[in-house]
Amino acid sequence: MASGVPYLGAPFMALVVRRYQRYRRYMIWIGWPICIIGLLASSFANTVPALIVTQGITYGFGFLIIYWPIVSFINEWWIQRRGMAFGVITCAAGFSGIVMPFIIESLLDKYGYQITLRAVAVGIAVLTGPLIPFLKGRLPPSQTSVVTRQNWSFTRSPLFWVYSTANIAQGLGFFFPSIFLPSYATSIGLSARTGALLLALMSLAQVLGQFLFGVLSDKVNLNNLLLLSTVVPAIATFTVWGLARDIAPLIVFALLFGFFAYGFNSLRARMGTAISDDPTVALATFSVYVVCQGFGNVLAGPISAGLLTDGVRKDGYGVWRYKAMVLFTGGCMLISAGSVGLWHWRPKR
């Protein structure tokens, strides 16, 4: 829920930000304490519904309010090198992923979930609060107070639907490795700390991949980058993850998937500019493609329940238990690549 709300609420919040641009900085100041309150409240929760409301809905809603004003600021400041800017923003989350798995694991083992959640809330307050005053748009409020209606004509472009299909397919398979790689590691006899190490390595590769793909999107054909960021993860999933029996191939898979699959996320800003030259379209298309991937985030739990099988066989593909999940993940990446490839290599009239 904490990540599902920001994904699915993206189009609504993008419209709110566009309509009330004068109040974008106030939105950040509203969303920031909501996130902190959600984490603090979740530390007192002792039931699943209470956790869903606090850590899930409340925190997710706060993050949604914070995120979209910042995205709109980036659209104002960066035009020619917008891909690079979004690459920096998207890879920033990977920095925390490099160290946070070890910190969270240590805090949970030593202090339990209540103290851990409160510590995370305090950390967010201390590390992010002082930076908020520096967040602002390039244009003064007087020039952004009058807003025309959103132009939705881009939805009639075939390319918009090609990229929508690519985002939905990629999103459906995108989240499984980061969720189940630690449990896959323990199923073949590796320690829980090894699982945290794999996530940290994936985050490190994510940082490098998202930044590089963002930079390249300003210079290289977008469809070639989209194909690269889906075909390579598909091959790595089928061959490396599915056949992994010890830590070495899992490390290789974490690095490959983290670099290329996460690099896909940095390309959404340029998808909008490829569809239309209208500057007002960028935020709208970006929000739609975030929702497309968000479907995968929300459906990951229900889908995984149908993909996992009972029992582990180390001589089986995907150690048997994860066989269907490996095939599903790689298949989704191939479908995403196929939708872009069919458009990219279509017969030109």
Phi, psi and chi 1 to 4 in degrees:
 res  aa     phi    psi   chi1   chi2   chi3   chi4
   1 MET       -  -38.8  -70.8  -63.3  -66.2      -
   2 ALA   -61.1  -34.4      -      -      -      -
   3 SER   -95.8  -25.3   54.8      -      -      -
   4 GLY   -67.8  -39.1      -      -      -      -
   5 VAL   -61.6  -48.1  170.7      -      -      -
   6 PRO   -61.9  -34.6  -24.7   35.0      -      -
   7 TYR   -67.0  -54.4  -84.3  116.7      -      -
   8 LEU   -76.0  -23.1  -60.2 -175.1      -      -
   9 GLY   -87.3    2.8      -      -      -      -
  10 ALA   -58.2  -51.2      -      -      -      -
  11 PRO   -61.6  -40.3  -22.3   34.0      -      -
  12 PHE   -61.8  -47.4  169.3   76.0      -      -
  13 MET   -69.7  -33.3 -164.9   61.7 -159.6      -
  14 ALA   -62.5  -39.4      -      -      -      -
  15 LEU   -68.0  -39.4  -68.5  175.1      -      -
  16 VAL   -62.6  -45.3  170.5      -      -      -
  17 VAL   -62.8  -41.1  166.6      -      -      -
  18 ARG   -68.0  -36.9 -173.4  171.8 -175.9  -84.6
  19 ARG   -74.3  -36.2  176.7   65.1 -178.9   84.0
  20 TYR  -118.8   56.6  -59.5  102.1      -      -
  21 GLN   -62.5  -29.4  -66.0 -174.6   25.8      -
  22 ARG   -61.2  -24.9  179.6 -174.3  -66.6  -88.7
  23 TYR  -106.7   17.9  -56.0  103.4      -      -
  24 ARG   -63.1  -40.6  -72.6  176.4  -64.6  177.8
  25 ARG   -66.8  -35.0  -60.7 -174.0   75.3 -176.6
  26 TYR   -65.4  -35.8  -62.8  105.6      -      -
  27 MET   -60.1  -41.3  -66.0  177.3 -168.3      -
  28 ILE   -63.0  -43.0  -64.0  174.0      -      -
  29 TRP   -67.1  -23.9  -78.4  112.8      -      -
  30 ILE   -80.2  -45.2  -68.7  171.9      -      -
  31 GLY   -68.1  -34.0      -      -      -      -
  32 TRP   -59.4  -52.2  179.0   67.3      -      -
  33 PRO   -68.4  -27.1   22.0  -31.9      -      -
  34 ILE   -63.1  -40.9  -69.4  176.4      -      -
  35 CYS   -60.2  -46.8  -72.7      -      -      -
  36 ILE   -65.4  -43.4  -63.6  170.7      -      -
  37 ILE   -62.0  -40.0  -69.1  171.2      -      -
  38 GLY   -61.0  -42.9      -      -      -      -
  39 LEU   -67.9  -43.5  -73.1  175.0      -      -
  40 LEU   -63.1  -43.0  -71.3  174.7      -      -
  41 ALA   -65.2  -35.6      -      -      -      -
  42 SER   -67.2  -24.2   65.8      -      -      -
  43 SER   -68.9  -18.2   70.1      -      -      -
  44 PHE   -98.6   -4.2  -63.5   96.4      -      -
  45 ALA   -76.8  139.3      -      -      -      -
  46 ASN  -128.0   13.0   50.9   22.0      -      -
  47 THR  -133.2  157.7   63.8      -      -      -
  48 VAL   -63.6  -45.1  172.7      -      -      -
  49 PRO   -58.7  -37.4  -26.0   35.4      -      -
  50 ALA   -65.6  -39.1      -      -      -      -
  51 LEU   -65.3  -38.5  -79.5  173.7      -      -
  52 ILE   -62.2  -42.8  -68.5  174.9      -      -
  53 VAL   -70.2  -41.4  171.6      -      -      -
  54 THR   -85.2  -68.0   53.9      -      -      -
  55 GLN   -71.5  -28.3 -171.3  178.0   -3.2      -
  56 GLY   -85.1  -73.7      -      -      -      -
  57 ILE   -71.9  -48.2  -63.4  174.9      -      -
  58 THR   -64.3  -51.7  -56.7      -      -      -
  59 TYR   -62.0  -44.4  179.3   85.7      -      -
  60 GLY   -61.5  -40.0      -      -      -      -
  61 PHE   -65.7  -41.2 -175.6   65.2      -      -
  62 GLY   -62.1  -43.8      -      -      -      -
  63 PHE   -64.0  -38.0 -176.4   82.0      -      -
  64 LEU   -59.0  -42.9  174.2   67.9      -      -
  65 ILE   -67.7  -35.1  -62.7  173.8      -      -
  66 ILE   -72.9  -43.7  -67.8  173.6      -      -
  67 TYR   -67.0  -45.2 -177.0   70.7      -      -
  68 TRP   -73.4  -33.8  -75.7   98.5      -      -
  69 PRO   -59.8  -37.6  -27.1   35.9      -      -
  70 ILE   -65.9  -41.7  -64.0  175.1      -      -
  71 VAL   -60.0  -41.7  169.9      -      -      -
  72 SER   -66.9  -34.1   70.4      -      -      -
  73 PHE   -61.5  -43.6  -69.8  157.7      -      -
  74 ILE   -61.5  -41.4  -62.8  171.7      -      -
  75 ASN   -60.7  -30.9  -82.5  -29.0      -      -
  76 GLU   -77.3  -40.5  -72.3 -175.5    8.6      -
  77 TRP   -79.2  -33.2  -78.3  103.8      -      -
  78 TRP  -118.5  121.9  -59.8   89.3      -      -
  79 ILE  -116.1  -66.6  -53.7  -61.7      -      -
  80 GLN   -68.2  -34.7  -64.4  -61.8  -36.6      -
  81 ARG  -113.5   38.9  -54.7 -176.0   70.7 -179.0
  82 ARG   -63.6  -36.4 -177.4  173.8  -66.9  169.6
  83 GLY   -59.4  -44.5      -      -      -      -
  84 MET   -62.3  -42.0 -176.8 -155.6   71.4      -
  85 ALA   -61.1  -45.1      -      -      -      -
  86 PHE   -71.5  -27.9  -85.3   91.5      -      -
  87 GLY   -63.3  -41.1      -      -      -      -
  88 VAL   -65.3  -44.2  171.8      -      -      -
  89 ILE   -64.5  -46.1  -67.5  -62.5      -      -
  90 THR   -69.1  -34.4   52.9      -      -      -
  91 CYS   -77.1  -14.9   79.2      -      -      -
  92 ALA   -59.4  -36.3      -      -      -      -
  93 ALA   -63.4  -28.5      -      -      -      -
  94 GLY   -67.3  -27.9      -      -      -      -
  95 PHE   -60.7  -45.3  -81.1  107.8      -      -
  96 SER   -66.4  -32.4   62.2      -      -      -
  97 GLY   -68.1  -18.2      -      -      -      -
  98 ILE   -70.2  -38.6  -63.8  173.0      -      -
  99 VAL  -111.9  -25.7  -63.8      -      -      -
 100 MET   -62.7  -36.4  -74.0  -55.7  -66.9      -
 101 PRO   -56.1  -39.2  -27.0   36.0      -      -
 102 PHE   -73.2  -39.7  -58.9  101.9      -      -
 103 ILE   -65.1  -47.0  -64.7  174.7      -      -
 104 ILE   -63.2  -43.5  -64.5  -63.0      -      -
 105 GLU   -60.9  -42.5 -177.0 -176.1    8.7      -
 106 SER   -66.4  -43.2  -62.4      -      -      -
 107 LEU   -63.9  -41.8  -71.2  173.3      -      -
 108 LEU   -64.5  -43.2  -73.5  171.7      -      -
 109 ASP   -64.9  -36.0  -69.6  -18.8      -      -
 110 LYS   -90.3  -38.4 -168.8  171.3 -176.8  178.5
 111 TYR  -120.4  -13.5  -60.1  106.9      -      -
 112 GLY    89.5  173.3      -      -      -      -
 113 TYR   -72.7  -29.6   80.0   93.5      -      -
 114 GLN   -66.2  -51.1  -68.0 -179.6  -42.5      -
 115 ILE   -65.5  -35.7  -60.9  -61.1      -      -
 116 THR   -62.1  -46.3  -61.3      -      -      -
 117 LEU   -63.1  -39.1  -73.2  169.9      -      -
 118 ARG   -67.7  -37.5  -67.1  166.5 -165.7  169.3
 119 ALA   -64.9  -40.7      -      -      -      -
 120 VAL   -63.7  -40.9  171.6      -      -      -
 121 ALA   -61.9  -43.9      -      -      -      -
 122 VAL   -64.7  -41.5  171.7      -      -      -
 123 GLY   -60.4  -43.4      -      -      -      -
 124 ILE   -62.6  -43.1  -70.4  176.3      -      -
 125 ALA   -62.1  -44.0      -      -      -      -
 126 VAL   -73.8  -39.5  171.6      -      -      -
 127 LEU   -83.0  -31.2  -65.0  175.7      -      -
 128 THR  -102.0  -31.0   62.1      -      -      -
 129 GLY   -53.8  -49.2      -      -      -      -
 130 PRO   -64.1  -16.8  -23.2   34.8      -      -
 131 LEU   -87.6  -20.2  -58.3  177.1      -      -
 132 ILE   -59.8  -40.5  -65.7  178.0      -      -
 133 PRO   -59.5  -19.5  -25.8   35.7      -      -
 134 PHE   -86.6   -5.9  -62.6   98.3      -      -
 135 LEU   -86.1  118.7  -60.4  174.1      -      -
 136 LYS  -159.3  160.6   59.5 -178.6  179.9  179.4
 137 GLY   -82.4  167.4      -      -      -      -
 138 ARG   -78.6  -35.4 -179.5  176.3   62.4   86.6
 139 LEU   -91.5  140.8  -57.6  175.9      -      -
 140 PRO   -67.6  154.8   22.9  -32.6      -      -
 141 PRO   -55.1  -32.6  -25.8   34.3      -      -
 142 SER   -63.0  -24.8   60.5      -      -      -
 143 GLN   -95.2   -3.3  -66.5 -179.4 -115.2      -
 144 THR  -124.8   13.2   58.4      -      -      -
 145 SER   -87.2  -24.8   57.0      -      -      -
 146 VAL  -100.4  118.0  178.9      -      -      -
 147 VAL  -123.7  129.7 -179.0      -      -      -
 148 THR   -81.1  168.2   58.7      -      -      -
 149 ARG   -66.7  148.8  -64.8 -174.2   62.8 -179.5
 150 GLN   -62.5  133.2  174.9   65.4   56.4      -
 151 ASN   -86.2  112.3  177.1   13.8      -      -
 152 TRP  -102.1   13.7  -67.0   99.8      -      -
 153 SER   -64.1  -18.9   61.7      -      -      -
 154 PHE   -64.2  -19.6   64.5   85.3      -      -
 155 THR   -69.7  -12.6   58.4      -      -      -
 156 ARG   -88.3   -2.9  -64.0 -164.5  -67.2  -91.4
 157 SER   -81.7  129.3  167.8      -      -      -
 158 PRO   -58.3  -33.5  -22.5   33.3      -      -
 159 LEU   -64.3  -33.0 -172.9   57.1      -      -
 160 PHE   -59.5  -42.2  166.8   76.4      -      -
 161 TRP   -76.2  -29.3  -65.1  104.6      -      -
 162 VAL   -62.7  -48.5  169.1      -      -      -
 163 TYR   -68.7  -31.9  -71.2  157.5      -      -
 164 SER   -63.1  -45.5  -64.3      -      -      -
 165 THR   -60.9  -42.9  -57.3      -      -      -
 166 ALA   -62.4  -41.5      -      -      -      -
 167 ASN   -68.6  -40.6  -86.3  -83.7      -      -
 168 ILE   -64.5  -48.4  -68.7  173.8      -      -
 169 ALA   -63.4  -45.3      -      -      -      -
 170 GLN   -63.0  -40.3 -162.6  -94.7    1.3      -
 171 GLY   -65.4  -33.8      -      -      -      -
 172 LEU   -65.8  -30.0  -74.4  172.6      -      -
 173 GLY  -104.2   -6.5      -      -      -      -
 174 PHE   -68.5  -37.5  174.8   74.6      -      -
 175 PHE   -87.6  -16.5  -64.2   95.5      -      -
 176 PHE   -63.4  -44.1  -68.1  116.2      -      -
 177 PRO   -59.1  -44.6  -28.0   37.4      -      -
 178 SER   -68.3  -26.1   60.9      -      -      -
 179 ILE   -83.6  -42.2  -64.1  173.5      -      -
 180 PHE  -109.0   -4.2  -70.2   97.4      -      -
 181 LEU   -61.1  -41.7 -154.3   55.6      -      -
 182 PRO   -61.2  -42.5  -26.2   36.7      -      -
 183 SER   -70.2  -32.1   61.6      -      -      -
 184 TYR   -62.0  -41.7 -172.1  100.2      -      -
 185 ALA   -62.7  -44.4      -      -      -      -
 186 THR   -67.6  -30.0   57.0      -      -      -
 187 SER   -68.5  -21.6   69.8      -      -      -
 188 ILE  -102.2   14.2   60.0  175.2      -      -
 189 GLY    97.0    7.4      -      -      -      -
 190 LEU   -87.0  161.3  -58.7  175.9      -      -
 191 SER   -79.7  164.3   65.8      -      -      -
 192 ALA   -62.6  -34.8      -      -      -      -
 193 ARG   -65.6  -29.9 -174.8  161.5  -70.5  -88.9
 194 THR   -64.7  -38.6  -59.3      -      -      -
 195 GLY   -60.6  -42.1      -      -      -      -
 196 ALA   -64.3  -37.1      -      -      -      -
 197 LEU   -63.0  -42.1  171.7   63.3      -      -
 198 LEU   -62.6  -41.1  -68.3  171.4      -      -
 199 LEU   -65.7  -37.5  -66.9 -177.7      -      -
 200 ALA   -65.5  -41.8      -      -      -      -
 201 LEU   -66.0  -38.1  -69.1  173.8      -      -
 202 MET   -63.4  -39.2 -175.2  177.3  -71.0      -
 203 SER   -66.5  -38.9  -64.7      -      -      -
 204 LEU   -62.1  -45.3  175.6   61.3      -      -
 205 ALA   -64.9  -34.9      -      -      -      -
 206 GLN   -59.3  -45.7  170.5 -169.6  -16.0      -
 207 VAL   -58.1  -48.8  171.0      -      -      -
 208 LEU   -67.1  -43.3  -60.4  174.5      -      -
 209 GLY   -66.9  -45.9      -      -      -      -
 210 GLN   -67.0  -38.0  -70.7 -176.6  -40.0      -
 211 PHE   -66.7  -46.4  176.1   73.9      -      -
 212 LEU   -66.5  -43.4 -177.1   58.5      -      -
 213 PHE   -65.3  -35.8  -88.3   85.0      -      -
 214 GLY   -63.2  -44.7      -      -      -      -
 215 VAL   -63.5  -45.6  171.3      -      -      -
 216 LEU   -65.9  -29.1  -70.0  175.7      -      -
 217 SER   -64.4  -20.7   68.7      -      -      -
 218 ASP   -80.4  -11.5  -64.6  -34.9      -      -
 219 LYS  -127.4  -27.3  -54.0  173.7 -178.0  178.7
 220 VAL  -111.8  153.9  179.5      -      -      -
 221 ASN   -53.3  125.8 -178.6  -83.0      -      -
 222 LEU   -61.9  -41.6  176.4   61.9      -      -
 223 ASN   -64.5  -35.0  -69.6  -26.0      -      -
 224 ASN   -63.5  -39.3  -71.1  -26.6      -      -
 225 LEU   -67.4  -39.9  -66.6  175.2      -      -
 226 LEU   -62.8  -42.2  -71.1  169.7      -      -
 227 LEU   -63.8  -43.2  -71.3  168.4      -      -
 228 LEU   -62.8  -39.5 -172.6   64.8      -      -
 229 SER   -79.2   -2.4   63.6      -      -      -
 230 THR  -118.3  -37.6   47.7      -      -      -
 231 VAL   -68.7  -45.4  171.3      -      -      -
 232 VAL   -62.4  -46.8  173.4      -      -      -
 233 PRO   -60.4  -35.6  -24.8   34.6      -      -
 234 ALA   -63.0  -47.7      -      -      -      -
 235 ILE   -63.3  -43.0  -65.0  173.5      -      -
 236 ALA   -63.2  -37.4      -      -      -      -
 237 THR   -66.6  -49.6  -60.2      -      -      -
 238 PHE   -64.5  -41.5  -72.8  135.1      -      -
 239 THR   -96.7  -40.6   60.3      -      -      -
 240 VAL   -90.8  -54.0 -176.2      -      -      -
 241 TRP   -65.8  -46.8 -171.5   17.3      -      -
 242 GLY   -62.8  -27.1      -      -      -      -
 243 LEU  -104.3    3.6  -61.0  174.1      -      -
 244 ALA   -68.4  131.3      -      -      -      -
 245 ARG  -128.1   -6.7  -60.7  -65.0  179.4  -89.5
 246 ASP  -147.7 -173.3   52.6   53.8      -      -
 247 ILE   -72.6  -31.5 -171.0  171.9      -      -
 248 ALA   -58.4  -53.8      -      -      -      -
 249 PRO   -66.0  -29.3   19.1  -30.3      -      -
 250 LEU   -66.8  -36.5  -71.9 -179.9      -      -
 251 ILE   -64.6  -44.6  -70.7  176.0      -      -
 252 VAL   -60.2  -44.5  172.3      -      -      -
 253 PHE   -64.4  -44.0  172.5   73.4      -      -
 254 ALA   -58.9  -40.3      -      -      -      -
 255 LEU   -70.9  -44.0  -66.5  174.0      -      -
 256 LEU   -67.1  -47.3  -73.1  173.9      -      -
 257 PHE   -66.7  -42.4 -165.2   90.1      -      -
 258 GLY   -62.2  -41.0      -      -      -      -
 259 PHE   -71.6  -50.3 -173.7   88.5      -      -
 260 PHE   -87.0  -47.8  -71.1   95.9      -      -
 261 ALA   -66.0  -40.6      -      -      -      -
 262 TYR   -72.4  -26.3  -79.8   83.7      -      -
 263 GLY   -60.7  -28.6      -      -      -      -
 264 PHE   -55.5  -37.7 -178.1   96.5      -      -
 265 ASN   -65.1  -26.1  -61.5  -17.6      -      -
 266 SER   -76.8   -8.0  -62.0      -      -      -
 267 LEU   -94.1   -5.7  -55.8  176.7      -      -
 268 ARG   -64.4  -35.2  -68.1 -162.9 -171.6  100.1
 269 ALA   -61.2  -40.2      -      -      -      -
 270 ARG   -77.5  -20.3  -78.1  -55.1  176.4 -164.6
 271 MET   -60.9  -41.1  -66.9 -178.8 -161.3      -
 272 GLY   -64.1  -43.5      -      -      -      -
 273 THR   -71.1  -24.2   58.4      -      -      -
 274 ALA   -73.0  -28.0      -      -      -      -
 275 ILE   -82.0  -40.7  -66.1  168.1      -      -
 276 SER  -150.7  147.8  172.8      -      -      -
 277 ASP   -86.1   -6.8  -65.6  -30.6      -      -
 278 ASP   -68.4  118.7 -175.3  -11.9      -      -
 279 PRO   -64.0  -21.7   21.5  -32.3      -      -
 280 THR   -76.7  -12.6   65.4      -      -      -
 281 VAL   -79.1  -26.6  166.9      -      -      -
 282 ALA   -55.4  -48.8      -      -      -      -
 283 LEU   -67.5  -37.9 -165.3   64.5      -      -
 284 ALA   -66.4  -48.4      -      -      -      -
 285 THR   -65.1  -38.9   54.6      -      -      -
 286 PHE   -59.1  -43.7 -172.7   84.8      -      -
 287 SER   -66.8  -38.3   66.7      -      -      -
 288 VAL   -64.7  -42.0  170.4      -      -      -
 289 TYR   -72.4  -27.8  -66.5  146.2      -      -
 290 VAL   -64.5  -42.1  167.3      -      -      -
 291 VAL   -62.9  -40.5  170.5      -      -      -
 292 CYS   -57.1  -44.3  -71.3      -      -      -
 293 GLN   -71.8  -30.2 -170.3 -178.6   53.0      -
 294 GLY   -62.2  -28.2      -      -      -      -
 295 PHE   -57.3  -40.9  -69.4  140.3      -      -
 296 GLY   -65.1  -37.8      -      -      -      -
 297 ASN   -63.3  -44.4  178.4  -88.7      -      -
 298 VAL   -71.6  -36.3  173.9      -      -      -
 299 LEU   -88.6   -5.7  -64.4  174.7      -      -
 300 ALA   -57.2  -43.3      -      -      -      -
 301 GLY   -63.1  -57.1      -      -      -      -
 302 PRO   -59.6  -39.5  -23.4   32.9      -      -
 303 ILE   -67.1  -42.7  -68.2  176.0      -      -
 304 SER   -61.8  -32.8   66.1      -      -      -
 305 ALA   -61.8  -31.7      -      -      -      -
 306 GLY   -87.0  -15.5      -      -      -      -
 307 LEU   -92.3  -31.9  -65.2  176.0      -      -
 308 LEU   -75.7  139.0  -66.0  173.0      -      -
 309 THR  -114.7  161.4   57.5      -      -      -
 310 ASP   -78.0  144.7  -65.6  -29.6      -      -
 311 GLY    86.2  151.9      -      -      -      -
 312 VAL  -123.8  129.9  172.4      -      -      -
 313 ARG  -127.5  109.3  -74.4  169.2   40.4 -170.7
 314 LYS   -65.6  -19.8  -69.4 -173.1  177.7 -178.9
 315 ASP   -89.7   -0.7   59.8  -22.0      -      -
 316 GLY   -95.5  156.3      -      -      -      -
 317 TYR   -64.1  129.2 -175.2   78.7      -      -
 318 GLY    63.9   29.7      -      -      -      -
 319 VAL    42.8   34.0  -65.8      -      -      -
 320 TRP    68.4  -52.1 -175.9 -108.2      -      -
 321 ARG   -61.7  -34.6  175.8  171.3  172.7   76.8
 322 TYR  -107.5   12.1  -61.2   92.3      -      -
 323 LYS   -57.1  -52.7  176.0 -178.5  178.0  179.8
 324 ALA   -64.3  -34.7      -      -      -      -
 325 MET   -67.2  -42.2 -179.9  173.7  -68.7      -
 326 VAL   -61.4  -46.7  170.5      -      -      -
 327 LEU   -64.4  -39.4  -65.5  174.4      -      -
 328 PHE   -65.5  -45.4 -177.8   84.6      -      -
 329 THR   -61.5  -49.9  -60.4      -      -      -
 330 GLY   -64.3  -37.8      -      -      -      -
 331 GLY   -64.1  -40.3      -      -      -      -
 332 CYS   -62.4  -41.1  -72.4      -      -      -
 333 MET   -64.1  -38.2  -65.5  -65.4  161.2      -
 334 LEU   -68.1  -38.6  -77.5 -176.2      -      -
 335 ILE   -63.5  -41.5  -67.2  172.3      -      -
 336 SER   -60.6  -46.5  179.8      -      -      -
 337 ALA   -63.2  -39.2      -      -      -      -
 338 GLY   -63.7  -39.7      -      -      -      -
 339 SER   -63.8  -40.3   63.7      -      -      -
 340 VAL   -72.1  -41.7  175.4      -      -      -
 341 GLY   -63.2  -41.0      -      -      -      -
 342 LEU   -62.3  -36.2  -71.4  174.0      -      -
 343 TRP   -74.1  -42.9  172.1  -93.7      -      -
 344 HIS   -64.8  -38.7 -173.2   51.4      -      -
 345 TRP  -106.2   22.0  -70.0  -56.4      -      -
 346 ARG   -67.3  151.7   72.5 -167.3 -172.3  -77.3
 347 PRO   -62.4  128.2  -21.3   32.8      -      -
 348 LYS   -82.8  135.0  -57.9  -62.9 -167.9  -63.1
 349 ARG   -80.8      -  -65.4 -178.0  179.6  179.6
